[in-house]
Structures are given as structure tokens and as C-alpha cells.
Amino acid sequence: MAIQVTYRRTRRLSMRIVKNGDVHVSAPFGMPKAEVERFIEEHRDWIADARKRSSENQKRRIAFYNQLSLQTKAQSDEALRRLKILIEPMVERYAKEMGVRPSVICYKAMISRWGVCNVKDKSISFSIYLLLLPEWCVEHVVVHELCHLLEPSHNARFHALMDRYFPRWREARKKTRNLN
């Protein structure tokens, strides 16, 4: 696992652990290499702990997503069938209530997002891994993406729309984040 130092316009040294366990250090332009190395050395224990936590989180995420087997065409087709049965009535209900209509709905094996709304063409994509969530959390994702058809950004208006159409959205978001 590597340590990568990047010099940039910043006032202080900082570091973070990325998903693969590498350490990314940001240092101000002109800071001596020796000072950066001393900073890294002083934080060796933090680096070890953070790498351990990162590794454990990755293992937990892999185990979570591996609950849904998509190894064969038959498994993928069955998962897609189940997801459509779950999501399409929700989309129909909330789209009607909100006065919106997505141009197309598609399903993908996304692990970085539960859903994506392209506001330009009004298309919405849902992750097939939504099948691993409780139904009320899936409903939260559906409403979230449909709200983007009314408000593209996550501003106060967007949050007001979420409050109106799915008042438990904060609770659902927290539950969803804790699952994976």
C-alpha cells in the first residue's frame, strides 16, 4: 500500500485513506519534503488504524453485495424481474402524485449509487442491489430520484420536496447508509 503526496494550494498538511488502503497526503506548495515525511511518521499509528478500518469496511461491503448472486444469466434475469415488480408500482404511484414522468427507467448493477437521475433526458437508473434493502428504503430511493426531475440539486427546495413526498427520508437514508 502506497503513500502518495500531492502538493497543492492548501494551508496545512492533511491525509486520508482511500478505498484500496493507500494514503493520500496533501501538502502546501513549497513545504519541505522532510516536514511532510515527519508528518507521515508522526501519524503511523493513525495510518495503521485507518487502513484496518478501511479494510474491514471493504470486507463488509463485499459481503453485503455478495448476498445477491448475479453470476449467471438466469440469476440476473430473476433479480431484474423481482426489482421491476418492486420498483415500477412505486415509480407509477409517486410520479403521478408529483406530476413527473421519467422518459426511461433502467436497472444496472451499480454499487456506488442506489439510483441516478439524468435531468437532461429525464432518465432514471436504479441499482439492482436495491433488492438487498428493506422496501421502505427502496421507496426512499425512488422518491429521491423522482424529486430530481423537479429539482436537480440537493438544495433546500429538494429537501422540502422529499419532506412532502417521503417524510421518513432522513431515517431511510441513515438506515441505507448503515447497511452497506
C-alpha positions in Angstrom: 0.0 0.0 0.0 1.4 3.3 -1.2 1.7 6.8 0.2 1.0 9.5 -2.4 2.0 13.1 -1.6 0.3 15.8 -3.6 1.4 19.5 -3.4 -1.5 21.9 -3.8 -2.9 25.2 -2.7 -3.7 24.4 0.9 -2.7 25.9 4.2 -1.9 22.8 6.1 -1.0 19.1 5.8 -3.8 16.6 5.6 -4.1 12.9 4.8 -6.8 10.4 4.1 -7.0 6.7 3.4 -8.6 5.8 0.0 -10.6 2.6 -0.6 -7.6 0.4 -1.6 -5.8 1.4 1.6 -3.4 3.9 0.0 -2.6 7.0 1.9 -3.1 10.3 0.1 -1.3 13.3 1.7 -2.0 16.9 0.7 0.8 19.4 1.4 1.1 23.1 0.7 3.2 24.2 -2.2 6.8 24.8 -1.1 6.6 22.7 2.1 9.9 20.8 2.5 9.9 17.1 1.9 11.4 16.4 5.3 8.4 18.1 7.0 6.0 16.0 5.0 7.9 12.8 5.9 7.9 13.8 9.6 4.1 14.4 9.4 3.6 11.0 7.9 5.9 9.3 10.5 4.1 11.0 13.4 0.8 9.6 12.1 1.9 6.0 11.6 -0.4 4.7 14.3 -3.4 6.6 12.8 -2.5 5.3 9.3 -2.4 1.7 10.6 -5.7 2.1 12.4 -7.4 3.8 9.4 -6.1 1.1 7.0 -7.5 -1.6 9.2 -10.9 0.2 9.4 -10.9 0.7 5.7 -10.1 -3.0 5.1 -12.9 -4.1 7.4 -15.4 -1.7 5.7 -14.4 -3.1 2.3 -14.9 -6.7 3.5 -18.3 -5.7 5.0 -19.3 -4.0 1.7 -18.2 -7.0 -0.3 -20.2 -9.4 1.9 -23.2 -7.2 1.7 -23.3 -7.0 -2.1 -22.4 -10.7 -2.4 -25.8 -11.5 -0.8 -27.3 -11.0 -4.2 -25.9 -13.6 -6.6 -25.7 -12.4 -10.2 -23.2 -15.0 -11.5 -25.4 -16.5 -14.2 -27.8 -15.0 -16.8 -30.7 -16.8 -15.1 -29.8 -15.2 -11.7 -29.5 -11.7 -13.3 -32.8 -12.1 -15.1 -34.6 -13.3 -11.9 -33.2 -10.3 -9.9 -34.2 -7.9 -12.7 -37.7 -9.4 -12.7 -38.0 -9.0 -8.9 -36.7 -5.5 -9.0 -39.2 -4.4 -11.7 -42.1 -5.9 -9.7 -40.9 -3.9 -6.7 -40.0 -0.6 -8.3 -42.4 0.0 -11.1 -45.5 0.4 -8.9 -43.6 2.8 -6.7 -42.5 4.9 -9.7 -46.0 4.9 -11.1 -47.6 6.0 -7.8 -45.1 8.8 -6.9 -44.7 10.0 -10.5 -48.4 10.5 -10.7 -48.5 12.2 -7.3 -45.6 14.5 -8.1 -46.7 15.3 -11.7 -43.5 14.0 -13.3 -42.7 11.3 -15.8 -39.3 9.7 -16.3 -38.5 9.2 -20.0 -37.0 5.8 -19.3 -36.2 3.6 -16.3 -33.3 1.2 -16.4 -31.6 -1.1 -14.0 -27.9 -1.6 -13.5 -25.6 -3.5 -11.2 -24.3 -0.3 -9.6 -22.5 -0.5 -6.2 -21.6 3.2 -5.8 -25.1 4.5 -6.1 -28.6 3.3 -5.4 -30.1 5.4 -8.2 -29.2 8.1 -10.7 -31.3 10.6 -12.4 -30.3 12.3 -15.6 -32.3 15.5 -15.5 -31.4 16.5 -19.1 -33.1 13.4 -20.7 -35.3 12.6 -17.6 -34.0 9.1 -17.4 -33.6 7.2 -14.1 -31.4 4.2 -13.4 -31.8 2.1 -10.3 -29.2 -0.3 -8.8 -30.2 -4.0 -8.9 -28.7 -4.1 -5.4 -31.8 -2.3 -4.2 -33.2 -5.8 -3.7 -30.9 -6.0 -0.6 -32.7 -3.1 1.1 -35.9 -3.0 3.1 -38.8 -2.0 0.9 -39.3 1.4 2.6 -35.7 2.2 1.9 -36.2 1.3 -1.8 -39.2 3.6 -1.7 -36.9 6.4 -0.4 -34.6 5.9 -3.4 -37.5 6.0 -5.9 -38.8 9.3 -4.4 -35.3 10.7 -4.3 -34.7 10.2 -7.9 -38.2 11.4 -9.0 -37.6 14.5 -6.9 -34.6 15.3 -9.1 -37.0 15.6 -12.0 -38.4 18.6 -10.1 -35.2 19.9 -8.6 -31.8 18.8 -9.9 -29.6 19.7 -6.9 -29.7 18.7 -3.2 -30.8 22.2 -2.1 -33.5 23.4 0.4 -36.2 23.0 -2.3 -35.2 19.4 -2.9 -35.3 18.6 0.8 -38.7 20.3 1.0 -39.9 18.0 -1.8 -38.5 15.0 0.0 -40.2 16.1 3.2 -43.5 16.4 1.3 -43.5 13.1 -0.6 -41.5 10.9 1.7 -41.3 12.4 5.3 -39.2 9.5 6.6 -36.4 10.1 4.1 -33.8 11.0 6.6 -34.4 7.9 8.6 -34.3 5.8 5.4 -31.1 7.4 4.2 -29.5 6.7 7.6 -30.6 3.0 7.5 -29.4 2.6 4.0 -26.0 4.1 4.7 -25.6 1.8 7.7 -26.4 -1.3 5.7 -23.6 -1.2 3.2 
